[in-house]
Amino acid sequence: MTPWQQKQNRQLERETSALYARSLELFLPRSPNKTYQSKTARDILSWTPHFKDLLSRPKPSERPDIHPADTPLRVNTNPPTKAEIEKALNR
Protein backbone atom coordinates (compact mmCIF):
# COMPACT_ATOMS: atom_id res chain seq x y z
CA MET A 1 0.00 0.00 0.00
CA THR A 2 1.43 3.34 -0.99
CA PRO A 3 1.76 6.23 1.48
CA TRP A 4 -0.97 8.08 -0.41
CA GLN A 5 -3.39 5.13 0.04
CA GLN A 6 -2.53 4.91 3.74
CA LYS A 7 -3.27 8.61 4.14
CA GLN A 8 -6.60 8.18 2.34
CA ASN A 9 -7.53 5.23 4.57
CA ARG A 10 -6.74 7.19 7.74
CA GLN A 11 -8.82 10.11 6.50
CA LEU A 12 -11.71 7.77 5.66
CA GLU A 13 -11.53 6.21 9.14
CA ARG A 14 -11.57 9.65 10.81
CA GLU A 15 -14.58 10.78 8.78
CA THR A 16 -16.44 7.53 9.44
CA SER A 17 -15.87 7.73 13.19
CA ALA A 18 -16.96 11.39 13.20
CA LEU A 19 -20.16 10.51 11.36
CA TYR A 20 -20.82 7.64 13.76
CA ALA A 21 -20.36 9.91 16.78
CA ARG A 22 -22.71 12.46 15.23
CA SER A 23 -25.34 9.77 14.62
CA LEU A 24 -25.08 8.74 18.27
CA GLU A 25 -25.83 12.29 19.32
CA LEU A 26 -28.91 12.36 17.09
CA PHE A 27 -30.47 9.05 18.04
CA LEU A 28 -29.28 8.17 21.53
CA PRO A 29 -30.09 10.49 24.42
CA ARG A 30 -27.53 11.02 27.13
CA SER A 31 -28.06 9.81 30.65
CA PRO A 32 -27.43 12.12 33.63
CA ASN A 33 -23.78 10.99 33.83
CA LYS A 34 -23.25 12.10 30.18
CA THR A 35 -23.02 8.61 28.65
CA TYR A 36 -25.17 7.47 25.76
CA GLN A 37 -28.18 5.32 26.55
CA SER A 38 -29.62 2.66 24.28
CA LYS A 39 -33.35 2.13 23.83
CA THR A 40 -33.14 -1.07 25.87
CA ALA A 41 -31.52 0.72 28.78
CA ARG A 42 -34.14 3.48 28.65
CA ASP A 43 -36.93 0.89 28.57
CA ILE A 44 -35.52 -0.91 31.59
CA LEU A 45 -35.16 2.35 33.50
CA SER A 46 -38.72 3.38 32.70
CA TRP A 47 -40.30 0.00 33.48
CA THR A 48 -38.44 -0.63 36.75
CA PRO A 49 -40.50 1.78 38.92
CA HIS A 50 -43.71 0.53 37.32
CA PHE A 51 -43.04 -3.09 38.24
CA LYS A 52 -41.72 -2.18 41.70
CA ASP A 53 -45.04 -0.46 42.42
CA LEU A 54 -47.02 -3.29 40.87
CA LEU A 55 -45.23 -6.05 42.76
CA SER A 56 -45.10 -4.31 46.13
CA ARG A 57 -48.87 -3.88 46.47
CA PRO A 58 -50.55 -5.41 49.53
CA LYS A 59 -52.52 -8.64 49.22
CA PRO A 60 -56.18 -8.28 48.26
CA SER A 61 -58.48 -8.25 51.29
CA GLU A 62 -60.82 -10.88 49.85
CA ARG A 63 -60.16 -13.76 47.50
CA PRO A 64 -61.64 -13.54 43.99
CA ASP A 65 -64.67 -15.72 43.29
CA ILE A 66 -63.69 -17.74 40.21
CA HIS A 67 -66.30 -20.21 39.02
CA PRO A 68 -65.25 -23.47 37.35
CA ALA A 69 -65.76 -23.72 33.59
CA ASP A 70 -69.07 -25.12 32.35
CA THR A 71 -67.39 -27.50 29.92
CA PRO A 72 -63.89 -28.85 30.41
CA LEU A 73 -61.39 -27.93 27.73
CA ARG A 74 -59.88 -30.77 25.74
CA VAL A 75 -56.17 -30.16 26.22
CA ASN A 76 -53.56 -32.82 25.55
CA THR A 77 -51.11 -32.76 28.45
CA ASN A 78 -49.15 -35.82 27.30
CA PRO A 79 -45.62 -35.40 25.93
CA PRO A 80 -45.54 -34.77 22.18
CA THR A 81 -45.15 -37.76 19.91
CA LYS A 82 -42.27 -38.13 17.48
CA ALA A 83 -44.65 -37.48 14.55
CA GLU A 84 -45.88 -34.23 16.14
CA ILE A 85 -42.30 -33.03 16.66
CA GLU A 86 -41.34 -33.83 13.07
CA LYS A 87 -44.47 -32.06 11.79
CA ALA A 88 -43.63 -28.94 13.81
CA LEU A 89 -40.02 -28.92 12.60
CA ASN A 90 -41.02 -29.31 8.95
CA ARG A 91 -43.32 -26.28 8.94
C-alpha positions in Angstrom: 0.0 0.0 0.0 1.4 3.3 -1.0 1.8 6.2 1.5 -1.0 8.1 -0.4 -3.4 5.1 0.0 -2.5 4.9 3.7 -3.3 8.6 4.1 -6.6 8.2 2.3 -7.5 5.2 4.6 -6.7 7.2 7.7 -8.8 10.1 6.5 -11.7 7.8 5.7 -11.5 6.2 9.1 -11.6 9.7 10.8 -14.6 10.8 8.8 -16.4 7.5 9.4 -15.9 7.7 13.2 -17.0 11.4 13.2 -20.2 10.5 11.4 -20.8 7.6 13.8 -20.4 9.9 16.8 -22.7 12.5 15.2 -25.3 9.8 14.6 -25.1 8.7 18.3 -25.8 12.3 19.3 -28.9 12.4 17.1 -30.5 9.0 18.0 -29.3 8.2 21.5 -30.1 10.5 24.4 -27.5 11.0 27.1 -28.1 9.8 30.7 -27.4 12.1 33.6 -23.8 11.0 33.8 -23.3 12.1 30.2 -23.0 8.6 28.6 -25.2 7.5 25.8 -28.2 5.3 26.6 -29.6 2.7 24.3 -33.4 2.1 23.8 -33.1 -1.1 25.9 -31.5 0.7 28.8 -34.1 3.5 28.6 -36.9 0.9 28.6 -35.5 -0.9 31.6 -35.2 2.4 33.5 -38.7 3.4 32.7 -40.3 0.0 33.5 -38.4 -0.6 36.7 -40.5 1.8 38.9 -43.7 0.5 37.3 -43.0 -3.1 38.2 -41.7 -2.2 41.7 -45.0 -0.5 42.4 -47.0 -3.3 40.9 -45.2 -6.1 42.8 -45.1 -4.3 46.1 -48.9 -3.9 46.5 -50.6 -5.4 49.5 -52.5 -8.6 49.2 -56.2 -8.3 48.3 -58.5 -8.2 51.3 -60.8 -10.9 49.9 -60.2 -13.8 47.5 -61.6 -13.5 44.0 -64.7 -15.7 43.3 -63.7 -17.7 40.2 -66.3 -20.2 39.0 -65.3 -23.5 37.3 -65.8 -23.7 33.6 -69.1 -25.1 32.4 -67.4 -27.5 29.9 -63.9 -28.9 30.4 -61.4 -27.9 27.7 -59.9 -30.8 25.7 -56.2 -30.2 26.2 -53.6 -32.8 25.5 -51.1 -32.8 28.5 -49.2 -35.8 27.3 -45.6 -35.4 25.9 -45.5 -34.8 22.2 -45.1 -37.8 19.9 -42.3 -38.1 17.5 -44.6 -37.5 14.6 -45.9 -34.2 16.1 -42.3 -33.0 16.7 -41.3 -33.8 13.1 -44.5 -32.1 11.8 -43.6 -28.9 13.8 -40.0 -28.9 12.6 -41.0 -29.3 9.0 -43.3 -26.3 8.9 
